[in-house]
Amino acid sequence: MSKRKRFLVTSLLLTLGFAGVQFLEQSYKFLGIGGLSFLTLILFYWSLREGLAFDLTLLSLALPVFFTLGVGFFWFLLPTNIFTQIPILVFYGFFIYILCLTENIFTVAAIRTIALLRAARGVGFVLTLLVSFLLFNTIVSLRQPFWISSPLVFLVSFLIFFQGLWHVDLSTSFNRDLFNLSFIFSLVLLEISVALFFWPTTVVVGSLFLTVSVYVLLGLGQAKIEGRLFPQTIREYLTVGILVLLSMFFATHWGE
């Protein structure tokens, strides 16, 4: 079976599985999303198997699994009716196929030069931000104490940063610089999440600020790896972060 057909089969099976989870009883839906995420891992490994080995190329499986988790948990926060279910199914199936194409480019580019790599990096960056928002929105909406939610943010953000930085580096062996950058950036997200716990902001605004933080840090990290961390680049990313911080400050209801 050709890769393109495997990508279509993967998208179809996961979309049908996603639809099937909605017929489970409420108490089993979380288990259903967990099972579907594991199925995502298996199907993507099957789809990309030619370019995968027991090295850093396995990071190409992280974003699809996180995408399934993010969309699945976010769906629980939406009204249960046909007007939300059908668009979400179409959205999920479409982006699963896009992820198949994108991660395939990364696994191939880790072995040889490929022309579509820059476009794939752009798509991967956008999808990383989308997944970050969905996962952070789920964590923040749980309204757990910061000693529970902040470690979750750290764990999720570490894997998000690691695979996002790898999209630029594409080394197959362990890279200490990628690990260290991911660890430091994740610590920054952890500290921000602790601060947000004491900040009277909404779930959406808090999740958006964490996502913008990923945008700034991941963008700077990728620029550093590419050797284009110029002063103008730093100013552009920091300007976005400062503007969002000021917007969140003024949008917050500080009174009772």
Backbone as numpy.savetxt, mean C-alpha at the origin, in Angstrom:
# Nx Ny Nz CAx CAy CAz Cx Cy Cz
0.13 -21.84 -20.23 -0.72 -20.64 -20.23 0.17 -19.39 -20.23
-0.15 -18.43 -21.08 0.64 -17.21 -21.17 0.46 -16.36 -19.92
1.39 -15.43 -19.72 1.29 -14.54 -18.56 0.01 -13.72 -18.59
-0.33 -13.19 -19.74 -1.53 -12.36 -19.85 -2.78 -13.14 -19.43
-2.86 -14.40 -19.83 -4.01 -15.21 -19.43 -3.98 -15.49 -17.93
-2.78 -15.72 -17.39 -2.69 -15.92 -15.93 -3.12 -14.68 -15.18
-2.76 -13.51 -15.71 -3.18 -12.26 -15.06 -4.70 -12.13 -15.07
-5.32 -12.48 -16.18 -6.78 -12.41 -16.28 -7.44 -13.41 -15.33
-6.90 -14.62 -15.27 -7.45 -15.64 -14.37 -7.31 -15.18 -12.92
-6.16 -14.64 -12.57 -5.94 -14.14 -11.21 -6.93 -13.05 -10.86
-7.12 -12.11 -11.77 -8.07 -11.01 -11.52 -9.49 -11.53 -11.37
-9.88 -12.46 -12.22 -11.24 -12.99 -12.17 -11.47 -13.78 -10.89
-10.55 -14.67 -10.53 -10.72 -15.50 -9.33 -10.76 -14.65 -8.07
-9.89 -13.67 -7.99 -9.86 -12.83 -6.79 -11.11 -11.95 -6.70
-11.58 -11.47 -7.84 -12.81 -10.66 -7.82 -14.01 -11.50 -7.40
-14.10 -12.74 -7.92 -15.18 -13.64 -7.50 -15.06 -13.98 -6.01
-13.81 -14.19 -5.55 -13.61 -14.45 -4.13 -14.00 -13.27 -3.28
-13.69 -12.08 -3.76 -14.04 -10.86 -3.03 -15.56 -10.72 -2.92
-16.25 -11.05 -4.03 -17.72 -11.00 -4.01 -18.28 -12.06 -3.06
-17.64 -13.25 -3.05 -18.11 -14.32 -2.19 -17.99 -14.01 -0.71
-16.96 -13.24 -0.33 -16.77 -12.88 1.07 -17.98 -12.12 1.61
-18.65 -11.37 0.75 -19.78 -10.56 1.19 -20.99 -11.40 1.59
-21.00 -12.68 1.19 -22.11 -13.55 1.56 -21.86 -14.28 2.88
-20.66 -14.09 3.45 -20.36 -14.71 4.73 -21.05 -13.96 5.87
-21.27 -14.65 6.95 -21.79 -13.97 8.14 -20.76 -12.96 8.63
-21.25 -11.94 9.30 -20.40 -10.83 9.71 -19.19 -11.31 10.51
-19.39 -12.30 11.36 -18.31 -12.78 12.23 -17.22 -13.52 11.46
-17.54 -13.95 10.22 -16.57 -14.70 9.42 -15.94 -13.87 8.31
-16.37 -12.62 8.16 -15.88 -11.82 7.05 -14.41 -11.47 7.20
-13.97 -11.22 8.43 -12.56 -10.91 8.64 -11.69 -12.11 8.28
-12.16 -13.30 8.64 -11.44 -14.52 8.26 -11.45 -14.70 6.75
-12.58 -14.33 6.14 -12.69 -14.43 4.69 -11.69 -13.52 3.99
-11.54 -12.28 4.48 -10.57 -11.35 3.90 -9.16 -11.87 4.10
-8.89 -12.45 5.27 -7.57 -13.04 5.51 -7.28 -14.18 4.55
-8.28 -15.04 4.34 -8.12 -16.14 3.40 -7.94 -15.65 1.97
-8.67 -14.61 1.61 -8.54 -14.06 0.26 -7.17 -13.41 0.06
-6.63 -12.82 1.11 -5.29 -12.24 1.03 -4.24 -13.33 0.82
-4.42 -14.46 1.50 -3.51 -15.58 1.28 -3.64 -16.12 -0.14
-4.87 -16.16 -0.65 -5.09 -16.59 -2.03 -4.43 -15.62 -3.00
-4.47 -14.33 -2.67 -3.78 -13.32 -3.49 -2.30 -13.62 -3.58
-1.70 -13.97 -2.45 -0.28 -14.32 -2.41 0.01 -15.50 -3.33
-0.83 -16.54 -3.24 -0.62 -17.75 -4.04 -0.79 -17.46 -5.53
-1.85 -16.75 -5.89 -2.14 -16.49 -7.30 -1.10 -15.56 -7.93
-0.63 -14.59 -7.18 0.39 -13.69 -7.73 1.72 -14.43 -7.88
2.01 -15.32 -6.94 3.23 -16.12 -7.10 3.13 -16.98 -8.35
1.97 -17.55 -8.58 1.74 -18.37 -9.78 1.85 -17.51 -11.05
1.30 -16.30 -10.98 1.30 -15.43 -12.16 2.69 -14.91 -12.50
3.51 -14.67 -11.49 4.82 -14.03 -11.69 5.99 -14.99 -11.51
5.72 -16.28 -11.49 6.70 -17.25 -11.03 8.01 -17.23 -11.83
7.98 -16.86 -13.12 9.22 -16.86 -13.91 10.24 -15.85 -13.37
9.76 -14.74 -12.82 10.67 -13.69 -12.36 10.94 -13.71 -10.88
10.38 -14.69 -10.17 10.52 -14.74 -8.72 11.57 -15.76 -8.30
12.25 -15.45 -7.21 13.19 -16.37 -6.59 13.13 -16.11 -5.08
13.88 -16.87 -4.31 13.88 -16.66 -2.88 14.86 -15.55 -2.53
14.51 -14.34 -2.98 15.30 -13.15 -2.72 14.36 -11.95 -2.65
14.88 -10.75 -2.87 14.05 -9.55 -2.72 12.97 -9.42 -3.79
13.01 -10.24 -4.84 11.92 -10.18 -5.82 10.58 -10.58 -5.20
10.62 -11.28 -4.07 9.38 -11.64 -3.38 8.65 -10.41 -2.84
9.35 -9.27 -2.76 8.69 -8.04 -2.33 7.60 -7.62 -3.31
7.66 -8.12 -4.54 6.63 -7.80 -5.52 5.28 -8.40 -5.14
5.26 -9.31 -4.17 4.00 -9.91 -3.72 3.35 -9.10 -2.59
4.09 -8.17 -2.00 3.59 -7.46 -0.81 2.44 -6.52 -1.16
2.59 -5.71 -2.20 1.56 -4.72 -2.53 0.23 -5.35 -2.92
0.20 -6.42 -3.73 -1.09 -7.06 -4.03 -1.81 -7.58 -2.78
-1.05 -8.20 -1.87 -1.66 -8.71 -0.64 -2.21 -7.56 0.20
-1.44 -6.49 0.33 -1.90 -5.32 1.08 -3.10 -4.68 0.41
-3.15 -4.72 -0.92 -4.28 -4.14 -1.63 -5.57 -4.90 -1.29
-5.48 -6.23 -1.30 -6.65 -7.04 -0.93 -7.09 -6.76 0.51
-6.13 -6.71 1.42 -6.45 -6.40 2.82 -7.07 -5.01 2.94
-6.47 -4.03 2.27 -6.94 -2.66 2.39 -8.35 -2.47 1.86
-8.60 -2.97 0.65 -9.93 -2.84 0.05 -10.95 -3.65 0.85
-10.55 -4.84 1.30 -11.47 -5.68 2.06 -11.90 -5.05 3.36
-10.96 -4.54 4.13 -11.30 -3.91 5.41 -12.02 -2.59 5.21
-11.65 -1.85 4.17 -12.31 -0.57 3.90 -13.78 -0.79 3.51
-14.05 -1.92 2.85 -15.42 -2.22 2.43 -16.34 -2.32 3.65
-15.83 -2.82 4.75 -16.65 -2.95 5.95 -17.12 -1.59 6.48
-16.42 -0.53 6.11 -16.77 0.80 6.59 -17.81 1.48 5.71
-18.14 0.87 4.57 -19.09 1.46 3.64 -20.49 0.89 3.83
-21.53 1.62 3.40 -22.90 1.10 3.48 -23.04 -0.17 2.64
-23.82 -1.12 3.13 -24.01 -2.38 2.42 -25.19 -2.28 1.47
-24.93 -1.93 0.22 -25.96 -1.89 -0.80 -25.30 -2.06 -2.16
-26.11 -2.29 -3.17 -25.60 -2.59 -4.50 -24.84 -1.42 -5.11
-25.17 -0.20 -4.67 -24.53 0.99 -5.23 -23.08 1.14 -4.76
-22.72 0.47 -3.69 -21.32 0.47 -3.26 -20.63 -0.84 -3.61
-21.36 -1.94 -3.63 -20.74 -3.24 -3.86 -20.22 -3.39 -5.29
-21.05 -3.05 -6.28 -20.64 -3.23 -7.68 -19.45 -2.34 -8.04
-19.48 -1.03 -7.72 -18.29 -0.21 -8.05 -17.02 -0.70 -7.36
-17.13 -1.16 -6.11 -15.94 -1.65 -5.40 -15.40 -2.92 -6.06
-16.30 -3.81 -6.50 -15.86 -5.03 -7.18 -15.14 -4.69 -8.49
-15.70 -3.76 -9.25 -15.06 -3.35 -10.50 -13.71 -2.70 -10.21
-13.68 -1.84 -9.20 -12.45 -1.17 -8.79 -11.40 -2.20 -8.38
-11.80 -3.17 -7.58 -10.85 -4.18 -7.10 -10.31 -5.03 -8.24
-11.19 -5.54 -9.09 -10.76 -6.39 -10.19 -9.85 -5.66 -11.16
-10.17 -4.42 -11.45 -9.36 -3.63 -12.39 -7.96 -3.42 -11.85
-7.86 -3.02 -10.59 -6.54 -2.71 -10.04 -5.74 -3.98 -9.72
-6.40 -5.09 -9.50 -5.66 -6.35 -9.36 -4.95 -6.66 -10.68
-5.63 -6.45 -11.79 -5.01 -6.69 -13.09 -3.86 -5.71 -13.33
-4.05 -4.44 -12.96 -2.99 -3.45 -13.09 -1.79 -3.84 -12.23
-2.06 -4.36 -11.04 -0.98 -4.81 -10.17 -0.22 -5.98 -10.80
-0.93 -6.87 -11.44 -0.27 -7.99 -12.13 0.71 -7.46 -13.17
0.27 -6.51 -13.98 1.12 -5.95 -15.02 2.31 -5.20 -14.42
2.03 -4.41 -13.38 3.08 -3.58 -12.78 4.15 -4.42 -12.10
3.71 -5.36 -11.26 4.69 -6.18 -10.54 5.45 -7.09 -11.50
4.83 -7.46 -12.61 5.54 -8.26 -13.61 6.71 -7.46 -14.19
6.49 -6.18 -14.43 7.56 -5.33 -14.96 8.71 -5.25 -13.96
8.39 -5.14 -12.67 9.45 -5.05 -11.66 10.26 -6.34 -11.58
9.58 -7.48 -11.62 10.32 -8.75 -11.53 11.19 -8.98 -12.76
10.71 -8.56 -13.91 11.52 -8.70 -15.13 12.69 -7.71 -15.10
12.41 -6.46 -14.64 13.46 -5.44 -14.61 14.55 -5.76 -13.61
14.25 -6.61 -12.63 15.29 -7.02 -11.68 16.33 -7.91 -12.34
15.98 -8.46 -13.51 16.89 -9.37 -14.23 17.52 -8.69 -15.43
16.72 -7.91 -16.16 17.23 -7.26 -17.37 16.53 -5.92 -17.55
17.09 -5.07 -18.40 16.54 -3.75 -18.66 15.22 -3.87 -19.42
14.25 -3.05 -19.03 12.95 -3.07 -19.69 12.46 -1.63 -19.85
11.84 -1.35 -20.99 11.50 0.03 -21.34 10.39 0.62 -20.48
9.49 -0.21 -19.99 8.32 0.28 -19.27 8.58 0.50 -17.78
9.82 0.43 -17.35 10.11 0.49 -15.91 9.69 1.82 -15.29
9.98 2.94 -15.94 9.64 4.24 -15.36 8.13 4.39 -15.19
7.36 3.94 -16.18 5.90 4.01 -16.07 5.41 3.12 -14.93
6.02 1.94 -14.78 5.63 1.03 -13.70 5.93 1.64 -12.35
7.04 2.36 -12.23 7.37 3.01 -10.97 6.34 4.06 -10.59
5.87 4.80 -11.60 4.83 5.79 -11.34 3.54 5.16 -10.87
3.13 4.09 -11.55 1.90 3.38 -11.15 2.07 2.75 -9.78
3.24 2.14 -9.53 3.50 1.52 -8.24 3.47 2.53 -7.11
3.99 3.73 -7.37 3.98 4.79 -6.36 2.55 5.19 -6.00
1.72 5.39 -7.02 0.32 5.78 -6.78 -0.43 4.67 -6.04
-0.24 3.42 -6.46 -0.92 2.31 -5.80 -0.43 2.12 -4.37
0.84 2.41 -4.13 1.36 2.34 -2.76 0.67 3.35 -1.87
0.46 4.56 -2.38 -0.25 5.59 -1.61 -1.71 5.20 -1.38
-2.34 4.62 -2.40 -3.73 4.18 -2.25 -3.85 3.10 -1.18
-2.97 2.11 -1.24 -2.97 1.03 -0.25 -2.68 1.58 1.15
-1.76 2.53 1.24 -1.43 3.13 2.53 -2.66 3.79 3.14
-3.40 4.54 2.33 -4.59 5.21 2.87 -5.62 4.19 3.35
-5.87 3.15 2.56 -6.87 2.15 2.94 -6.49 1.45 4.24
-5.22 1.07 4.38 -4.78 0.36 5.59 -4.74 1.29 6.80
-4.23 2.50 6.62 -4.19 3.44 7.73 -5.61 3.83 8.16
-6.50 3.96 7.19 -7.89 4.28 7.52 -8.51 3.18 8.38
-8.19 1.93 8.06 -8.69 0.80 8.85 -8.12 0.82 10.26
-6.81 1.06 10.38 -6.16 1.07 11.70 -6.70 2.21 12.56
-6.79 3.40 11.98 -7.25 4.57 12.74 -8.71 4.41 13.15
-9.53 3.82 12.26 -10.96 3.67 12.54 -11.23 2.69 13.68
-10.26 1.83 14.00 -10.44 0.89 15.11 -10.46 1.60 16.46
-9.89 2.81 16.51 -9.87 3.63 17.72 -9.26 2.88 18.91
-8.16 2.19 18.64 -7.46 1.48 19.69 -6.44 2.40 20.36
-6.01 2.08 21.59 -4.95 2.87 22.24 -3.70 2.90 21.36
-2.90 3.95 21.53 -1.75 4.12 20.65 -0.72 3.01 20.80
-0.68 2.35 21.96 0.28 1.25 22.10 -0.14 0.00 21.32
-1.34 0.03 20.77 -1.78 -1.04 19.86 -1.75 -0.56 18.41
-2.32 0.63 18.17 -2.42 1.13 16.79 -1.06 1.56 16.22
-0.22 2.17 17.03 1.07 2.66 16.53 2.00 1.53 16.07
2.14 0.42 16.83 2.93 -0.69 16.30 2.36 -1.26 15.01
1.03 -1.25 14.86 0.44 -1.70 13.60 0.84 -0.77 12.46
0.80 0.53 12.72 1.24 1.50 11.71 2.69 1.26 11.35
3.52 1.00 12.35 4.95 0.75 12.11 5.14 -0.48 11.21
4.46 -1.57 11.54 4.61 -2.81 10.78 4.15 -2.63 9.34
2.97 -2.03 9.16 2.43 -1.83 7.82 3.33 -0.90 7.01
3.73 0.21 7.63 4.53 1.20 6.90 5.92 0.66 6.55
6.48 -0.20 7.41 7.80 -0.77 7.10 7.74 -1.59 5.80
6.74 -2.44 5.69 6.61 -3.25 4.48 6.27 -2.39 3.27
5.46 -1.35 3.49 5.11 -0.44 2.40 6.36 0.29 1.90
7.16 0.81 2.83 8.38 1.51 2.45 9.39 0.57 1.79
9.53 -0.61 2.36 10.53 -1.56 1.85 10.24 -1.92 0.39
8.97 -2.28 0.10 8.66 -2.64 -1.28 8.68 -1.40 -2.19
8.28 -0.23 -1.65 8.29 0.99 -2.47 9.69 1.42 -2.84
10.63 1.32 -1.91 12.03 1.65 -2.21 12.65 0.61 -3.14
12.24 -0.64 -2.97 12.77 -1.70 -3.84 12.36 -1.48 -5.28
11.22 -0.86 -5.52 10.78 -0.58 -6.89 11.80 0.25 -7.65
12.61 1.03 -6.93 13.63 1.85 -7.56 14.96 1.11 -7.61
15.30 0.43 -6.54 16.58 -0.26 -6.43 16.62 -1.55 -7.26
15.60 -2.39 -7.08 15.44 -3.65 -7.81 16.61 -4.62 -7.64
17.32 -4.52 -6.52 18.38 -5.50 -6.26 17.74 -6.81 -5.81
18.39 -7.91 -6.10 17.83 -9.20 -5.71 18.35 -9.67 -4.36
19.52 -9.21 -3.97 20.09 -9.60 -2.67 19.72 -8.58 -1.60
19.87 -8.97 -0.35 19.50 -8.09 0.76 20.29 -6.79 0.69
19.56 -5.68 0.83 20.17 -4.36 0.75 19.98 -3.65 2.09
21.08 -3.43 2.80 21.00 -2.82 4.13 20.48 -1.38 4.07
20.83 -0.67 3.00 20.36 0.71 2.88 18.84 0.76 2.77
18.26 -0.14 2.00 16.80 -0.19 1.89 16.17 -0.51 3.24
16.76 -1.47 3.94 16.23 -1.86 5.24 16.32 -0.70 6.23
17.45 -0.03 6.27 17.63 1.07 7.23 16.69 2.24 6.93
16.58 2.60 5.65 15.66 3.68 5.29 14.22 3.32 5.65
13.82 2.09 5.34 12.46 1.65 5.66 12.22 1.68 7.16
13.20 1.26 7.93 13.07 1.24 9.39 12.95 2.66 9.94
13.78 3.56 9.47 13.74 4.95 9.95 12.43 5.63 9.56
12.02 5.46 8.32 10.76 6.05 7.87 9.57 5.50 8.67
9.61 4.22 8.98 8.53 3.60 9.75 8.49 4.13 11.17
9.66 4.40 11.74 9.70 5.02 13.07 9.06 6.40 13.04
9.31 7.15 11.97 8.68 8.47 11.83 7.16 8.33 11.78
6.67 7.35 11.02 5.21 7.11 10.95 4.67 6.70 12.30
5.42 5.89 13.03 4.99 5.49 14.37 4.83 6.71 15.27
5.80 7.61 15.23 5.74 8.81 16.05 4.57 9.70 15.65
4.33 9.81 14.34 3.20 10.61 13.87 1.88 10.00 14.34
1.78 8.68 14.29 0.54 8.02 14.71 0.29 8.22 16.21
1.36 8.24 17.00 1.20 8.53 18.43 0.68 9.95 18.62
1.26 10.90 17.88 0.81 12.29 17.98 -0.66 12.43 17.56
-1.05 11.70 16.51 -2.43 11.78 16.03 -3.42 11.22 17.05
-2.94 10.30 17.89 -3.82 9.74 18.91 -4.31 10.82 19.87
-3.46 11.81 20.11 -3.82 12.89 21.02 -4.34 14.13 20.27
-4.46 14.00 18.97 -4.92 15.12 18.14 -6.40 14.89 17.82
-7.27 15.85 18.14 -8.72 15.66 17.93 -9.10 15.78 16.46
-8.69 14.82 15.67 -8.97 14.85 14.24 -9.85 13.67 13.85
-10.42 13.73 12.66 -11.29 12.66 12.19 -10.46 11.50 11.64
-11.13 10.38 11.42 -10.45 9.19 10.89 -9.88 9.47 9.51
-10.66 10.11 8.66 -10.23 10.37 7.29 -9.03 11.32 7.26
-9.11 12.39 8.05 -8.03 13.38 8.07 -6.75 12.75 8.63
-6.87 11.97 9.70 -5.71 11.31 10.27 -5.08 10.32 9.29
-5.91 9.54 8.61 -5.41 8.58 7.63 -4.75 9.29 6.46
-5.35 10.40 6.04 -4.80 11.17 4.93 -3.44 11.75 5.30
-3.28 12.22 6.53 -2.00 12.79 6.94 -0.92 11.71 6.98
-1.26 10.52 7.46 -0.29 9.42 7.45 0.10 9.07 6.02
-0.88 9.10 5.12 -0.60 8.78 3.72 0.29 9.84 3.08
0.02 11.10 3.38 0.87 12.17 2.86 2.29 12.04 3.41
2.41 11.59 4.66 3.73 11.35 5.23 4.46 10.26 4.45
3.73 9.21 4.04 4.33 8.18 3.20 4.76 8.78 1.87
3.92 9.63 1.31 4.24 10.29 0.04 5.55 11.06 0.13
5.70 11.85 1.20 6.90 12.67 1.36 8.14 11.80 1.59
8.06 10.88 2.54 9.22 10.07 2.90 9.61 9.11 1.77
8.61 8.45 1.18 8.91 7.51 0.10 9.45 8.25 -1.11
8.89 9.41 -1.41 9.39 10.20 -2.53 10.83 10.62 -2.33
11.15 11.08 -1.12 12.52 11.47 -0.81 13.46 10.26 -0.83
12.99 9.13 -0.30 13.80 7.92 -0.29 14.10 7.43 -1.70
13.09 7.43 -2.57 13.31 6.99 -3.95 14.26 7.94 -4.68
14.12 9.24 -4.40 15.02 10.22 -5.02 16.46 9.99 -4.57
16.63 9.66 -3.30 17.98 9.39 -2.78 18.60 8.17 -3.47
17.80 7.12 -3.62 18.32 5.90 -4.26 18.67 6.15 -5.72
17.87 6.99 -6.39 18.11 7.30 -7.80 19.24 8.31 -7.99
19.72 8.91 -6.89 20.78 9.90 -6.99 20.31 11.26 -7.46
19.04 11.59 -7.23 18.50 12.89 -7.64 17.86 13.63 -6.47
18.46 13.48 -5.30 17.95 14.17 -4.11 18.51 15.58 -4.08
18.00 16.43 -4.97 18.45 17.80 -5.08 17.68 18.69 -4.12
18.21 19.88 -3.80 17.48 20.80 -2.90 16.07 21.12 -3.37
15.89 21.28 -4.68 14.55 21.56 -5.21 13.59 20.40 -4.94
14.09 19.18 -5.10 13.26 18.00 -4.84 12.83 17.96 -3.38
13.76 18.23 -2.48 13.46 18.24 -1.05 12.42 19.30 -0.74
12.59 20.50 -1.31 11.63 21.59 -1.06 10.24 21.23 -1.55
10.15 20.59 -2.71 8.84 20.24 -3.26 8.09 19.28 -2.35
8.77 18.23 -1.89 8.10 17.25 -1.03 7.77 17.85 0.33
8.69 18.61 0.90 8.43 19.20 2.22 7.32 20.24 2.15
7.22 20.96 1.04 6.14 21.94 0.88 4.78 21.27 0.93
4.67 20.13 0.25 3.41 19.38 0.28 3.08 18.95 1.72
4.08 18.41 2.42 3.85 17.96 3.79 3.45 19.09 4.70
4.10 20.26 4.59 3.78 21.40 5.45 2.39 21.94 5.15
2.02 22.00 3.87 0.68 22.49 3.51 -0.42 21.58 4.05
-0.20 20.29 3.96 -1.20 19.34 4.50 -1.28 19.46 6.02
-0.13 19.62 6.68 -0.12 19.78 8.13 -0.88 21.03 8.55
-0.67 22.13 7.84 -1.39 23.37 8.16 -2.88 23.21 7.90
-3.22 22.53 6.80 -4.64 22.30 6.49 -5.30 21.46 7.57
-4.60 20.43 8.03 -5.15 19.60 9.10 -5.30 20.39 10.39
-4.34 21.26 10.67 -4.39 22.07 11.89 -5.62 22.97 11.89
-5.88 23.63 10.76 -7.01 24.55 10.70 -8.34 23.81 10.55
-8.31 22.57 10.06 -9.55 21.80 9.92 -9.96 21.09 11.21
-9.06 21.08 12.19 -9.34 20.40 13.44 -10.23 21.25 14.35
-11.23 20.61 14.95 -12.11 21.29 15.90 -11.48 21.17 17.27
-10.84 22.26 17.72 -10.10 22.21 18.96 -11.01 22.36 20.18
-12.19 22.91 19.98 -13.12 23.04 21.10 -13.90 21.77 21.31
-14.78 21.77 22.29 -15.60 20.59 22.55 -16.73 20.52 21.54
